[in-house]
């Protein structure tokens, strides 16, 4: 995908936050690098990759030089780059901890793709390491930065649907390459749950602003499919919240791509279908006044992530989805796997309050 032409930015480049993008896989190439070119508060100052030739080609397209491209062995040299204030880690899950801690030790702020690690220990180590180094840490939960998801959250929390009773969410896709790293337990930490199922888990928590009190789950791994020798194919999990609210979620690597979120209340309901794509999220709200489909115009989810984190770096305030938000999802995912293995409900530590693991909210544009 060709990069978009550079746009004029309202901030001088020396005031925007320079990022090193660590990893040049599909997400970086097709989404992050183009998004950074439309960001108002951030820009890409360096690239880190195992393929220097590929890195130099993208550096040229970004107006950078070969000197702005680093191998993983050269990662430590970013310490010398005063223009690189932050890194965006886009690597297999098992590598997040190493490179987040190396970045923090070099004094760089850390924006890390979800999940934060492969387990709770990884995620907590990243949180602790960034805190000790005095750098900002944000988990890249892009769906907490879109106007559509914020409108769904607002409808729920302002009572437009009445008292919420039930939620359901589906996020499935076909993973047909048996060699992909996402199917290796040591690299991914699990199958579809930490990759695509986490969107359902995290978005349900975000929309309600509350934490579940218990989980109940089941999983399936086919015995004759070479793709699933290490990880599950499908997971079904139920989350129980205070006041009797129940959320039911499905995730799989074996079904045609589908992503939905539904919230059912006493006086209305909402549906996001599709709920989690990079573009084209659609929200429909039904209440006593009728059916409404809000429109928010075009926006780039990843540019919004870049901008929010850059603004928090400049202000010194905690980003909306800090590392603690990522740790909490790992705690719940561990409980989901425990329940799936045991066939029993797993109780979670009760968390009182609203948005306990989140920071300062992002700026979200209103509907058109």
PyMOL commands that set and color helices and strands:
alter all, ss='L'
color gray80, all
select helices_A, chain A and resi 26-36+52-61+66-68+72-80+93-105+120-133+142-144+147-157+181-183+185-188+192-208+226-228+242-244+301-315+323-342
alter helices_A, ss='H'
color red, helices_A
select strands_A, chain A and resi 17-22+42-48+69-70+86-89+109-113+137-140+164-174+214-220+234-240+246-252+254-265+269-273+283-287+290-292+346-347
alter strands_A, ss='S'
color yellow, strands_A
deselect
rebuild
show_as cartoon
